[in-house]
């Protein structure tokens, strides 16, 4: 796993599923250990922590279908399965993706709770593993509360023989956020002083995600979010966080453009500089572009490069690797399948093979704001310009995402959970607070840094509308748009208009997914279905 995740031995894949310290594993395996024995070994907590991260790799595998596909950025081909129904806000509570996303997050939570339940046994040199477990438990619940709204907060490994699940009812949204923030803060204490690693939870990542949770809760706490984000933004050098950005005087020149005053001097044109910024923006997600430069833009296709994926802008990501294998991991793979293969991808739907399912097509509404004129940098690193050119002459032609340019389930694009551009814009959001605009220099400066990398002009007065619009184009296909609309209080207005224009079925209750019917059926009379389903 890109030399980060230690390979998990087969017996450990069973360890992570055991709910009792006394229960032993496969006795036919002479190396099998009980959890109690495993935790007394030199690297037991490390193995458990690796298992938490390994389990999480299944979570992003269908997230695009449930999050981005329900935003105004994307539409689904009308001929493919239940994807158009998801896109139309007509999700059935029995939908398999709805149930799988819930259970994959809960499975990761269970692995994290195995570490946390045994935290007092952790040796000094493996305390970080406890911090990682708190971090991942918070992250998974953060996923769940934003997707389903009212969910249980599971803080221990449950013994299914004792009906312990009945002690964990659905909680009000605000209560879930309180526990998420508490877990992130606990992880900060454990992770303090740890080594920075983009593929593992860190103190900096925990600070930023705690701040994002503060902003996402029903009554945002802007002050607390601002304090947390300021501690990172104002000390980003200490964390080694920064935007990938080329200053104009360091830019590469692709063609000779003579200075009218001195024909021997090669001037850097705006188009050439934007081409540099296009490469920068692609590098954020580990992508490099082939071919050359002509007609004012870079030419060629994007491909993933693992050498680029560990960079200063990435704060926390989930590693995937391209390995030739017949055993591909998907969101509904069994744990044994997952441990046995390194051939994994975060989502078939949003990679180059997504068009075969027709699920990562840019909406016409999105193409109005994401085009070469409005977005001279982000356009070329996000969408296929050839398809866009064809779309201009025939708007029935589909324009697909190119942000993750590997093939389906055997791809190797990492899944970036948090990057520094997000932190800068969250910082601006926290300072803006509940106001419609601000001239606060800290917020404006953070916002302008992201715009500069996109080849856009600075602003002197930052508005809420501009901030939301900036987030839309910066993070397209990164599963942020729906949650941004909800957090900004704009989901009902924007998605109602989008639904009306496209004959969809959005209502104010459909911003959240139905609670999985499978969970309701497993505990009859215990869980309630979300309104609107």
C-alpha positions as CSV (number, residue, x, y, z in Angstrom):
1,X,0.0,0.0,0.0
2,X,2.5,2.6,-1.3
3,X,4.9,1.4,1.5
4,X,2.7,2.9,4.2
5,X,0.4,0.1,5.4
6,X,2.2,-2.9,6.8
7,X,0.7,-6.0,5.2
8,X,-1.8,-7.4,7.5
9,X,-1.4,-11.2,8.0
10,X,-4.4,-13.4,7.5
11,X,-4.8,-14.1,11.2
12,X,-5.1,-10.4,11.9
13,X,-8.0,-10.1,9.5
14,X,-9.8,-12.3,11.9
15,X,-8.5,-10.6,15.0
16,X,-10.2,-7.4,14.0
17,X,-13.6,-9.1,13.8
18,X,-13.4,-10.7,17.2
19,X,-15.5,-9.1,19.9
20,X,-14.2,-11.0,22.9
21,X,-10.6,-11.0,24.2
22,X,-11.0,-14.6,25.3
23,X,-12.1,-15.9,21.9
24,X,-9.3,-17.4,19.9
25,X,-8.8,-17.3,16.2
26,X,-8.4,-20.0,13.6
27,X,-6.7,-22.8,15.6
28,X,-5.4,-24.4,12.4
29,X,-3.1,-21.4,12.1
30,X,-0.2,-21.8,14.5
31,X,0.4,-18.1,14.6
32,X,-3.1,-17.2,15.5
33,X,-3.5,-15.0,18.6
34,X,-6.3,-13.8,20.7
35,X,-6.7,-10.1,20.9
36,X,-5.4,-10.2,24.5
37,X,-2.3,-12.0,23.3
38,X,-1.9,-9.7,20.3
39,X,-1.9,-6.6,22.3
40,X,0.9,-7.9,24.5
41,X,3.2,-8.2,21.4
42,X,5.7,-5.5,20.5
43,X,3.6,-4.3,17.5
44,X,0.1,-5.4,18.4
45,X,-1.4,-1.9,18.5
46,X,0.4,-1.0,15.3
47,X,-1.2,-3.9,13.6
48,X,-4.6,-3.0,15.0
49,X,-4.2,0.7,13.8
50,X,-3.2,-0.5,10.3
51,X,-6.4,-2.6,10.3
52,X,-8.5,0.5,11.0
53,X,-6.9,2.3,8.0
54,X,-7.3,-0.8,5.9
55,X,-11.0,-1.1,6.8
56,X,-11.5,2.5,5.8
57,X,-10.4,1.9,2.3
58,X,-13.8,0.5,1.4
59,X,-15.6,3.7,2.6
60,X,-14.8,6.0,-0.4
61,X,-15.7,3.2,-2.9
62,X,-19.3,4.3,-3.2
63,X,-19.3,7.7,-1.6
64,X,-19.4,9.5,-4.9
65,X,-22.7,7.9,-5.8
66,X,-24.3,9.0,-2.5
67,X,-22.8,12.5,-2.1
68,X,-21.6,14.1,-5.3
69,X,-24.3,12.5,-7.5
70,X,-26.9,14.2,-5.3
71,X,-25.4,17.7,-5.9
72,X,-25.9,20.1,-8.7
73,X,-22.4,19.3,-10.1
74,X,-23.2,15.9,-11.6
75,X,-25.9,14.1,-13.5
76,X,-26.4,10.4,-14.3
77,X,-27.1,8.8,-17.6
78,X,-30.8,7.9,-17.7
79,X,-30.1,4.4,-18.9
80,X,-28.1,3.0,-16.0
81,X,-29.5,1.1,-13.1
82,X,-30.4,3.0,-9.9
83,X,-27.9,5.8,-10.4
84,X,-30.5,8.1,-12.1
85,X,-32.8,7.5,-9.1
86,X,-30.0,8.6,-6.7
87,X,-29.3,11.6,-8.9
88,X,-33.0,12.5,-8.9
89,X,-33.3,12.4,-5.1
90,X,-35.5,9.4,-5.3
91,X,-33.3,7.0,-3.1
92,X,-35.0,3.9,-1.9
93,X,-34.3,2.9,1.8
94,X,-33.4,-0.6,0.5
95,X,-30.7,0.8,-1.8
96,X,-27.6,-1.4,-1.5
97,X,-25.2,1.6,-1.7
98,X,-27.0,3.3,1.1
99,X,-26.7,0.3,3.3
100,X,-23.1,-0.5,2.3
101,X,-21.8,3.0,3.0
102,X,-23.3,2.9,6.5
103,X,-22.0,-0.6,7.3
104,X,-18.5,0.2,6.0
105,X,-18.2,3.2,8.2
106,X,-19.5,1.2,11.1
107,X,-17.1,-1.6,10.4
108,X,-14.2,0.9,10.6
109,X,-15.6,2.2,13.8
110,X,-15.6,-1.3,15.2
111,X,-11.9,-1.7,14.4
112,X,-11.2,1.7,16.0
113,X,-13.1,0.7,19.1
114,X,-11.0,-2.5,19.4
115,X,-8.0,-0.2,19.9
116,X,-9.8,2.3,22.2
117,X,-11.3,-0.4,24.4
118,X,-7.8,-1.7,25.1
119,X,-6.0,1.7,25.1
120,X,-4.6,1.3,28.7
121,X,-2.5,-1.7,27.4
122,X,-0.8,0.4,24.8
123,X,2.9,0.8,25.4
124,X,4.4,4.3,25.3
125,X,5.8,3.9,21.8
126,X,2.4,2.9,20.4
127,X,0.3,5.6,22.0
128,X,-0.1,7.1,18.5
129,X,-2.2,4.1,17.6
130,X,-4.8,5.1,20.2
131,X,-4.9,8.6,18.8
132,X,-5.4,7.2,15.3
133,X,-8.3,5.1,16.5
134,X,-10.0,8.1,18.1
135,X,-9.4,10.1,14.9
136,X,-10.9,7.4,12.6
137,X,-13.9,6.9,14.9
138,X,-14.6,10.6,14.7
139,X,-14.1,10.7,10.9
140,X,-16.5,7.8,10.3
141,X,-19.2,9.2,12.5
142,X,-18.6,12.6,10.7
143,X,-19.3,10.8,7.5
144,X,-22.4,9.2,8.9
145,X,-24.0,12.2,10.5
146,X,-23.6,14.3,7.4
147,X,-25.0,11.6,5.2
148,X,-27.9,10.3,7.4
149,X,-28.3,13.1,10.0
150,X,-29.5,11.2,13.1
151,X,-27.3,8.2,13.8
152,X,-26.0,6.3,16.8
153,X,-22.6,7.1,18.2
154,X,-20.9,3.8,18.9
155,X,-18.1,4.1,21.4
156,X,-17.2,0.5,22.2
157,X,-17.0,-2.9,20.5
158,X,-20.5,-4.3,20.9
159,X,-21.2,-7.8,22.0
160,X,-24.0,-8.9,19.7
161,X,-24.9,-11.8,22.1
162,X,-26.0,-9.3,24.7
163,X,-28.1,-6.9,22.6
164,X,-25.7,-4.1,23.4
165,X,-26.8,-2.3,20.2
166,X,-30.0,-1.4,22.0
167,X,-27.9,0.9,24.2
168,X,-27.0,3.0,21.1
169,X,-30.1,4.7,19.7
170,X,-30.1,7.3,17.0
171,X,-29.0,10.6,18.6
172,X,-30.0,14.2,17.7
173,X,-27.6,15.6,15.1
174,X,-26.1,18.1,17.6
175,X,-25.3,15.3,20.1
176,X,-23.4,13.4,17.5
177,X,-21.3,16.4,16.6
178,X,-20.5,17.0,20.2
179,X,-19.1,13.4,20.4
180,X,-17.2,13.8,17.1
181,X,-15.5,16.9,18.2
182,X,-14.6,15.3,21.6
183,X,-13.0,12.4,19.8
184,X,-11.1,14.6,17.4
185,X,-9.8,16.6,20.4
186,X,-8.8,13.4,22.3
187,X,-6.9,12.3,19.2
188,X,-5.0,15.6,19.1
189,X,-3.6,14.9,22.6
190,X,-2.5,11.3,21.6
191,X,-1.0,12.4,18.3
192,X,0.8,15.5,19.6
193,X,4.5,15.2,18.7
194,X,3.9,12.4,16.2
195,X,5.6,12.2,12.8
196,X,3.8,13.9,9.9
197,X,2.5,11.2,7.6
198,X,0.0,12.0,4.9
199,X,-1.3,8.4,5.0
200,X,-1.9,8.3,8.7
201,X,-4.0,10.5,11.1
202,X,-2.0,13.4,12.6
203,X,-2.4,16.2,15.0
204,X,-2.8,18.8,12.2
205,X,-5.4,16.7,10.4
206,X,-7.4,16.2,13.7
207,X,-7.3,20.0,14.5
208,X,-8.6,20.9,11.0
209,X,-11.4,18.2,11.0
210,X,-12.5,19.2,14.5
211,X,-12.9,22.7,13.1
212,X,-14.8,21.4,10.1
213,X,-17.1,19.6,12.5
214,X,-17.7,22.8,14.5
215,X,-18.7,24.5,11.2
216,X,-20.9,21.6,10.1
217,X,-23.0,21.2,13.3
218,X,-26.6,22.5,13.3
219,X,-25.5,25.6,15.2
220,X,-22.0,26.4,13.9
221,X,-19.4,27.5,16.5
222,X,-17.4,29.9,14.3
223,X,-15.2,31.1,17.1
224,X,-13.9,27.7,18.1
225,X,-13.4,26.7,14.5
226,X,-11.5,29.9,13.8
227,X,-9.2,29.3,16.8
228,X,-8.4,25.8,15.7
229,X,-7.8,26.7,12.0
230,X,-5.7,29.8,12.9
231,X,-3.4,27.5,14.9
232,X,-2.7,25.7,11.6
233,X,-2.9,28.4,9.0
234,X,-0.7,30.8,11.0
235,X,1.8,28.1,11.6
236,X,1.5,26.1,8.4
237,X,5.3,25.9,7.9
238,X,5.6,24.0,11.2
239,X,3.1,21.5,9.8
240,X,4.7,21.4,6.3
241,X,1.3,22.4,4.8
242,X,1.1,24.7,1.8
243,X,-0.6,25.0,-1.6
244,X,1.2,23.6,-4.6
245,X,1.8,26.9,-6.3
246,X,4.3,28.2,-8.8
247,X,5.2,31.9,-8.6
248,X,5.2,33.7,-11.9
249,X,8.9,34.3,-11.9
250,X,9.6,30.6,-11.5
251,X,7.2,29.5,-14.2
252,X,8.2,27.3,-17.2
253,X,8.0,28.8,-20.6
254,X,6.8,26.6,-23.4
255,X,7.0,28.8,-26.5
256,X,9.2,31.8,-27.5
257,X,7.2,35.0,-27.2
258,X,9.4,37.9,-28.1
259,X,9.3,41.1,-26.1
260,X,8.2,43.9,-28.4
261,X,10.8,46.2,-26.9
262,X,13.6,43.6,-27.1
263,X,13.0,40.6,-29.5
264,X,15.8,38.6,-27.8
265,X,13.8,38.4,-24.6
266,X,11.2,35.6,-24.1
267,X,8.1,36.9,-22.3
268,X,6.0,34.6,-20.2
269,X,2.4,34.9,-21.4
270,X,-0.7,34.6,-19.2
271,X,-1.6,31.4,-21.0
272,X,1.8,29.9,-20.3
273,X,1.6,30.9,-16.7
274,X,-1.9,29.3,-16.4
275,X,-0.5,26.2,-17.9
276,X,2.0,26.0,-15.1
277,X,-0.9,26.4,-12.6
278,X,-2.9,23.7,-14.4
279,X,0.0,21.3,-13.8
280,X,0.2,22.5,-10.1
281,X,-3.5,21.8,-9.7
282,X,-3.2,18.4,-11.2
283,X,-0.3,17.5,-9.0
284,X,-2.4,18.1,-5.9
285,X,-4.1,14.8,-6.6
286,X,-1.0,13.1,-7.9
287,X,-1.7,13.6,-11.6
288,X,0.7,14.6,-14.4
289,X,-0.2,15.6,-17.9
290,X,1.4,14.2,-21.1
291,X,2.2,15.8,-24.5
292,X,2.9,19.4,-24.9
293,X,1.6,22.9,-25.2
294,X,-0.3,24.6,-28.0
295,X,-3.1,27.1,-28.7
296,X,-2.7,28.5,-25.2
297,X,-3.3,25.3,-23.3
298,X,-1.6,22.1,-22.2
299,X,-2.3,19.2,-24.5
300,X,-2.5,15.5,-23.8
301,X,-4.0,13.3,-21.1
302,X,-3.7,13.0,-17.4
303,X,-2.2,10.0,-15.6
304,X,-1.6,9.2,-12.0
305,X,1.9,9.3,-10.6
306,X,2.5,8.0,-7.1
307,X,5.6,10.1,-6.8
308,X,3.4,13.2,-6.8
309,X,0.8,12.0,-4.4
310,X,2.7,12.9,-1.2
311,X,2.9,16.6,-1.3
312,X,2.6,19.6,1.0
313,X,-1.0,20.3,0.1
314,X,-2.3,16.8,1.1
315,X,-3.0,16.6,4.9
316,X,-4.6,13.2,5.1
317,X,-5.3,10.7,2.3
318,X,-6.1,7.0,1.9
319,X,-3.6,5.2,-0.1
320,X,-4.5,3.0,-3.1
321,X,-2.1,1.1,-5.3
322,X,-2.2,-0.3,-8.9
323,X,-1.5,-4.0,-8.8
324,X,-2.3,-6.6,-11.4
325,X,-4.8,-8.8,-9.7
326,X,-8.1,-10.6,-10.3
327,X,-9.3,-9.8,-6.8
328,X,-10.5,-6.2,-6.8
329,X,-11.8,-4.6,-3.7
330,X,-15.1,-2.8,-3.9
331,X,-17.4,-1.2,-1.3
332,X,-19.1,-4.5,-0.7
333,X,-16.0,-6.8,-0.6
334,X,-15.5,-9.1,2.4
335,X,-12.7,-8.2,4.8
336,X,-10.7,-11.3,3.7
337,X,-10.9,-10.1,0.1
338,X,-9.6,-6.7,1.1
339,X,-6.7,-7.9,3.1
340,X,-5.6,-10.3,0.3
341,X,-5.2,-7.7,-2.4
342,X,-3.4,-4.4,-3.0
343,X,-5.5,-3.7,-6.1
344,X,-8.0,-1.1,-4.9
345,X,-9.5,2.1,-6.0
346,X,-11.6,4.7,-4.2
347,X,-14.5,4.7,-6.6
348,X,-15.1,3.0,-10.0
349,X,-17.8,5.7,-10.7
350,X,-15.5,8.7,-10.7
351,X,-12.5,7.3,-12.5
352,X,-11.9,7.0,-16.3
353,X,-14.2,4.0,-16.4
354,X,-17.1,5.9,-14.8
355,X,-18.5,6.8,-18.2
356,X,-19.3,3.1,-18.7
357,X,-21.8,3.5,-15.9
358,X,-22.7,7.1,-16.9
359,X,-22.4,8.5,-13.4
360,X,-19.8,11.2,-13.4
361,X,-21.2,13.5,-16.1
362,X,-20.9,17.2,-15.5
363,X,-24.3,18.9,-15.2
364,X,-25.1,21.7,-17.7
365,X,-25.5,23.9,-14.6
366,X,-21.9,23.1,-13.6
367,X,-20.5,23.6,-17.0
368,X,-21.8,27.2,-17.0
369,X,-19.3,28.0,-14.2
370,X,-16.6,25.4,-15.0
371,X,-15.3,26.4,-18.5
372,X,-12.0,27.6,-19.9
373,X,-13.1,31.3,-19.7
374,X,-14.3,31.3,-16.1
375,X,-11.8,28.7,-14.8
376,X,-8.6,28.8,-16.9
377,X,-6.8,26.5,-14.6
378,X,-9.2,24.2,-12.8
379,X,-11.2,23.4,-16.0
380,X,-8.3,21.7,-17.7
381,X,-7.5,19.6,-14.6
382,X,-11.1,18.6,-13.9
383,X,-12.9,18.0,-17.2
384,X,-12.2,16.5,-20.6
385,X,-11.7,19.6,-22.9
386,X,-12.4,17.5,-26.0
387,X,-15.7,16.4,-24.7
388,X,-16.5,19.9,-23.7
389,X,-15.7,21.2,-27.2
390,X,-18.1,18.7,-28.6
391,X,-20.7,19.6,-26.0
392,X,-20.6,23.3,-27.2
393,X,-22.0,22.2,-30.6
394,X,-24.3,19.5,-29.2
395,X,-25.3,19.8,-25.6
396,X,-26.5,16.2,-25.5
397,X,-22.8,15.1,-25.5
398,X,-21.5,14.1,-22.1
399,X,-18.6,15.8,-20.4
400,X,-16.8,13.6,-17.9
401,X,-14.5,14.1,-14.9
402,X,-10.8,13.7,-15.5
403,X,-9.7,14.4,-11.9
404,X,-9.1,10.7,-11.2
405,X,-7.5,9.4,-14.4
406,X,-7.0,5.7,-13.6
407,X,-9.2,2.8,-14.6
408,X,-12.0,1.7,-12.4
409,X,-11.4,-0.8,-9.6
410,X,-7.8,-1.3,-10.4
411,X,-6.8,2.3,-10.1
412,X,-4.2,3.9,-8.0
413,X,-5.4,7.4,-7.3
414,X,-5.2,8.1,-3.6
415,X,-8.4,9.4,-2.0
416,X,-7.6,12.8,-0.4
417,X,-9.7,13.3,2.7
418,X,-8.3,16.7,3.6
419,X,-6.0,19.1,1.8
420,X,-4.7,22.6,2.6
421,X,-6.9,24.5,0.1
422,X,-9.9,23.2,2.1
423,X,-8.3,24.4,5.4
424,X,-7.7,27.9,3.9
425,X,-11.3,28.2,2.7
426,X,-12.6,26.8,6.0
427,X,-10.6,29.5,7.8
428,X,-12.1,32.2,5.7
429,X,-15.5,30.7,6.4
430,X,-15.0,30.7,10.1
431,X,-13.9,34.3,10.1
432,X,-16.8,35.2,7.9
433,X,-19.1,33.6,10.5
434,X,-22.8,34.2,9.9
435,X,-22.2,37.4,8.0
436,X,-22.8,37.9,4.3
437,X,-19.4,39.5,3.7
438,X,-16.1,40.5,5.3
439,X,-13.0,42.6,4.7
440,X,-11.1,40.9,7.4
441,X,-7.5,40.6,6.0
442,X,-7.0,37.1,7.3
443,X,-10.1,35.7,5.6
444,X,-9.5,37.7,2.4
445,X,-5.8,36.6,2.2
446,X,-6.7,32.9,2.8
447,X,-9.3,33.1,0.1
448,X,-7.0,34.9,-2.4
449,X,-4.3,32.3,-2.0
450,X,-6.6,29.7,-3.4
451,X,-7.8,32.0,-6.2
452,X,-4.2,32.8,-7.1
453,X,-3.4,29.2,-7.7
454,X,-6.5,29.0,-9.9
455,X,-5.2,32.0,-12.0
456,X,-7.9,34.3,-10.8
457,X,-7.8,37.9,-9.6
458,X,-7.8,38.8,-6.0
459,X,-10.8,40.2,-4.1
460,X,-10.8,42.9,-1.5
461,X,-14.2,42.0,0.0
462,X,-15.1,38.4,0.5
463,X,-18.8,37.4,0.3
464,X,-20.5,34.2,1.4
465,X,-21.7,33.7,-2.1
466,X,-18.2,34.0,-3.5
467,X,-16.8,31.6,-0.9
468,X,-19.4,28.9,-1.7
469,X,-18.8,29.4,-5.5
470,X,-15.1,29.0,-5.0
471,X,-15.5,25.8,-3.0
472,X,-17.7,24.4,-5.8
473,X,-15.1,24.7,-8.5
474,X,-12.0,23.9,-6.3
475,X,-13.4,20.7,-4.9
476,X,-15.6,19.4,-7.7
477,X,-15.7,15.5,-7.7
478,X,-14.2,15.5,-4.3
479,X,-17.6,14.9,-2.6
480,X,-17.8,18.3,-0.9
481,X,-20.5,20.2,-2.8
482,X,-23.6,18.7,-1.1
483,X,-22.2,19.2,2.4
484,X,-21.0,22.7,1.5
485,X,-24.6,23.6,0.5
486,X,-26.0,22.2,3.7
487,X,-23.4,23.9,5.9
488,X,-24.0,27.3,4.2
489,X,-27.7,26.9,4.6
490,X,-28.2,27.0,0.8
491,X,-29.1,23.4,0.0
492,X,-32.8,23.9,-0.2
493,X,-32.6,27.0,-2.4
494,X,-30.0,25.7,-4.8
495,X,-31.2,22.1,-5.1
496,X,-34.8,23.0,-5.4
497,X,-33.9,25.2,-8.4
498,X,-31.7,22.5,-9.8
499,X,-34.4,19.9,-9.4
500,X,-37.1,22.1,-11.0
501,X,-34.8,22.8,-14.0
502,X,-34.0,19.1,-14.5
503,X,-37.3,17.5,-13.5
504,X,-35.9,15.9,-10.4
505,X,-37.6,15.2,-7.0
506,X,-35.7,17.2,-4.4
507,X,-37.5,18.2,-1.2
508,X,-36.0,19.7,1.9
509,X,-35.9,16.3,3.6
510,X,-34.0,14.7,0.7
511,X,-30.7,16.4,1.5
512,X,-30.1,13.4,3.8
513,X,-30.1,9.8,2.8
514,X,-32.7,7.4,4.1
515,X,-31.6,5.4,7.2
516,X,-30.7,2.0,5.8
517,X,-33.8,-0.2,5.9
518,X,-31.5,-3.2,6.6
519,X,-30.5,-1.6,10.0
520,X,-34.2,-0.9,10.8
521,X,-35.1,-4.5,10.0
522,X,-32.3,-5.9,12.1
523,X,-33.7,-4.1,15.2
524,X,-37.4,-3.8,14.7
525,X,-39.0,-0.8,16.4
526,X,-35.6,0.6,17.5
527,X,-34.5,2.9,14.7
528,X,-36.7,5.5,12.9
529,X,-36.7,6.1,9.2
530,X,-35.7,9.6,8.2
531,X,-38.5,12.0,7.2
532,X,-39.3,12.0,3.5
533,X,-38.7,8.2,3.0
